[in-house]
Amino acid sequence: MKTLSRLLVVCIISTLLTSLAHAQATELPLPGYIHMPMGKSFTEKFSKKTINDNLWRASHKEYHESVFAPSYTSISSGKLNLKIVRNSEGTANAGQLETVRPYYYGTFTIKAKASAARGVVSSMYLYSDAHPDWTNTNEQVSMELSSTNPSKASVSNAHSYDNENDDDEHFQSDVIDVKQISGLSSYSNKKMNTYKIEWLPGVIRWYINGKKIAEQTEAVPSTPMYFHVGTYFIKGWDEFVESEIQGSGTMFV
C-alpha cells in the first residue's frame, strides 16, 4: 500500500527580524477540507504602511461586547496598531487582524505589547470558522492578556460544541500567574514580549519569552484554523478583567 505523502505546513507570525521558522510535518487534512487552500509559512514585519492583503484581512465580526472594524487596525512605525475604543453604548469598537487562509498545525509567534486600557483583553488565537464541510468547527486555541491583571495570561483550548450535542459548551482553560514563573515578571502592557502557541497533532504548548507556561494533550483540535490578533471587551470575566471598559487603548504587534 502506498503511504500518504506528508504535507509541510508552518505558520510563523513575528515582527522580529531574527525569527526562525519551525517546520512541522503533519498528515494530510481530513476529508471535507482537504481541497481547502491552506496558508503558507511566513514572517510578517509590518514594515509597510498598508496591511498585506495577501496574508491578512481586517475583521468585520462581532465578538462578545465588541464590534471589529478595519478603521481600528493600522500600521505605523513598523508596528501593527490594534485600537479599542469605548463607544456610546458602553461596548467597544476594536481592531482585529486575521489570516486570509487557515492553517493545519504549526507554530504561531508574535511580539506584542498589550493594551493598557482598563477592561480590555489583548489576544492571539486560532479559530476554525464554521464551514459546512468541516467537522468539529468553532474550536479555538488562545492566549489572552488582561489590562486589569497584566501579570497574568489566560491560555485556553475551547470547543464551542461537539458533534453529538450542539448545545453543549465545554471549555478547557487556565489563568497563568506570570509573576510566579521565573524570568517572566514583566507586565504585558509595559513592554513588548514574545508570545507563542505550538499546535501539533495531539499537543498544544503555550510560551512567553521562550518559557513554556502550559501544555495540553487532551481534546487537541484537528480542524484547520485561522490565526487572529486583536483586542476586545468582554463582560462576565471579572476575575481576569473588569466588566466595564474605560477609555481607549492600543495593542502593538
N, C-alpha and C positions, 0 to 999 in steps of 0.2 A: 504493500500500500504506500502510495506516495505521501510523504509528510507535507503538512501545510507549510507554506512559506511564512516567514515571520515579518511582521510589519514594525518598522522602527519609527516610533513617534515620540518626540520630545518637545516639551514647551518650556522655554525659559524666558521669563519676562524680567528685565532688570535695567536699572539706569547705570549700573557700574560698568566702567569700561573694561574691567578685568574679569567680567563674568565669563564662566565657562559652561558649556553645555554638558549635561549629564545624560547620556544616551540610555534609554531603557528599551529592551526588546520585549515585545508583547505578542500575544496571539492575535490573530485577525479578529476584528469586531464581530459580534454575534450576528446571526441572520436578522434582517429587519432594518439594520442601518449600515450594512456592510458597504453599500454603494454611496453612503453619505460622505462627501469630501471632508477629510479631516485636516486640521491645522498642521502647519509645519513648524519645526523648531525656529525660534527667532530671538534676538536680543533687541530690546527697544530702549533707545537712549533719550527719546523725546527731545532731540536736538533741533527739530524743525518747528516752525511756528504753527503748523497745522497738524491735525491728527492724521496718521497714515490710515486711510480708509480701506486699504487692502488687508490690514490686520485688525483694526478696531472699528467699533461703531459706538456712538454715544447713545445711551439708553433713553427710551421714552416711557418706561414702565412705571407702575406704582408699586411700592413696596412698603408694607406696614403703613406708617403715617407720613410717608414721603412720596413725592412725585418727582421722577427724574426728568431732566430737560437738558438738551445739548448746550444751552446757553450757560450752564453752570459747570461746563467742562472745557478747559482751555490749556494751552501750553505757553509758558513764559520762563525765560532764564534757564532753559534746559530741564524744566520740571513740569510734570503734569499737575494741574491745579483742579481739584475736585471740591467745589464750593458747596456749602449748605447754608440756607437762609430760612429763618422762621418766617412764615407767611401770616397773613391777617387772620387765618382760621386756626392758628396755633399749631399747625402742622408744618411741614418743611418742603421747600423746593431744593433739590440736590443734584449733584453731578455723579454720574456713574459711567464707566467705560467697560465694554465687554468685547471679547474677541468675535470676529466675524465667523470663524469656524470653530467647531467643537474639537476637543482633544480626547484621545483614548489612552489614558495613563500618561505620566510624565512628572517632571519637576517644575514647579512654578515658584519663582522668586521675585520679590520686589524689594526695593529700598525706599522706605517711606517715613514721613513724619505725620502722625495722626492729627486730626483736627482737635483744637483745644476748646471749641465751643461747647458749653455745658449741655448735656443731654444728647450728645452726638456719638454715633458709632462709626468708626472708620474700619473698612473691611477689605479683605481679599477672599474670594471664594469661587468654587467651581459649582456649576449648577446645570442640570440637564432639563432644559425647557421641554415641556410636554410635546411629544411628537407621536402621531398616530401609529407609526411603525416601530416605535421604540418600547422596550419593556422597562419596568422599574423607573419610570420617569419621575421628575420632581425630586430628585436626590440632590443633596448639597453637602459639600465639604468646605469648611470655612475656618478662617482665623479673623477674629474681630477685636478691635481695640476700643477702650472706653475713655471718653473725656472725663467722666466722673471719677474713675479709678484708673489713672494712666499707668499704674504699676501692675495692672492685671491684663491678661489676654484670655479671650474665650475661644476654645477650639471645639469644633463640632463635626459630627457626621450625621446628617439629618435626613430622614426619609419621610416625606410628606404623606405617603400612603404606600400600601403594598398591594399586590395583585389580587389577594384573597379578600381583603377588606378595605375598600377605598375610603372608608370613613375613619380609619384608624391612623392617628398621627403618633409617631414614635420618634423621639429624638435621643441621640446619644451625644452628650456634650459635657464639657468640663471647663471651669474657670481656673486658670493657672495664675498663681501669685508670682509674678516675675521677680519681685524683691527677694523671694525665698530661694531663687536659683542663683548659684554662684556665677558672678560675672555679668548678671543681667539686671542690675539695679537701676538702670537708666529709665526715664519716663518716656512713654511712647509719643507724647505730644511736645517734648522738649528738644528732641534731636532726631536725625534720620537713623533708623535701624533697619536691619535686613531681616525680612520675614520669608519663610519658605514652607511650602507644602509639597511633600512627596506622595504621590498617589500611584501605587503599583498594584499589580494583581495580588490581592489578599492582604495588603497592608497600607496604612496611611501614617505618615510621620509629619510632625509639625516642628519647626525650628525658629529660633530667634537669635540673630547674630551668630549663627553657626552652632548653637547649642540646641540639642533636641529637648523639647519640653513635653512632648506627648507622642504616643504611638497607639494605634488601634488595628487589630487584626480580625475583628468581627464585623459582619454586615458591610463589608467594603463594596462600594458601588462598582458596577460593571457595565455602566451605560456611558457613552461619550458625554462630556460636559464642556460647557463654555466657561472661560475664565473671566472674572469680573474684579474690578477695583472701584471703590466708591465710598461715599458717606451716606448715612441715613439716620432717621429718627424713628424710635420705636417706643410705644408705651407698654408698661407691664413688665419691664425687666429691671425693677427697682434696685435689686441687689448689685447690678452691674452698671447701670446708667440711670440718670434721673428720668422721671416720666414727663418732664416738660423741657422743651428746647429753649435755650436762651441765646438770643443774638444770632450771630453768624460765624462761620469759620471755614477753614480750608484744609484739606488733606493734600500733602505734597508727595508725589511719587517720582 
